[in-house]
Amino acid sequence: MKKILVTGANGQLGRCLKDASLAYPEATFHFVDRSVLDIAKDSSVKQFFSNNSLTIVLIQRPIRTWKRPKVRRTLLLQRMQ
């Protein structure tokens, strides 16, 4: 079974992914926000990954552009088989 971590769970894309995850019962999704996993802090990331075994990690973070400052990008950080 695939275990998928999605950060930014309370954002627009995170909420959409929560809805879409219902179509994939064969996968276990872990939706987290900054209060659970602060990806800017090494200690938070190390502790989270030491306690959780994951297959796929999706990290959402804001990117700044001169045209659209609130554009979000989803990064596929790690995929283990």
TABEL-V244693 format. One record per backbone hydrogen bond with DSSP energy under -1.0 kcal/mol. NH is the residue of the N-H (numbers start at 1). CO is the residue of the C=O. If there is no record, write none. Layout:
# TABEL-V244693
<<NH,CO> <NH,CO>>
This chain:
# TABEL-V244693
<<4,28> <5,56> <6,30> <7,58> <9,32> <11,8> <15,11> <16,12> <17,13> <18,14> <19,15> <20,16> <21,17> <23,20> <24,21> <27,24> <28,2> <30,4> <32,6> <36,33> <37,33> <41,38> <45,41> <46,42> <47,43> <48,44> <49,45> <50,46> <51,47> <55,3> <56,3> <57,78> <58,5> <59,75> <61,73> <63,71> <71,68> <73,61> <75,59> <77,57> <77,75> <80,55>>
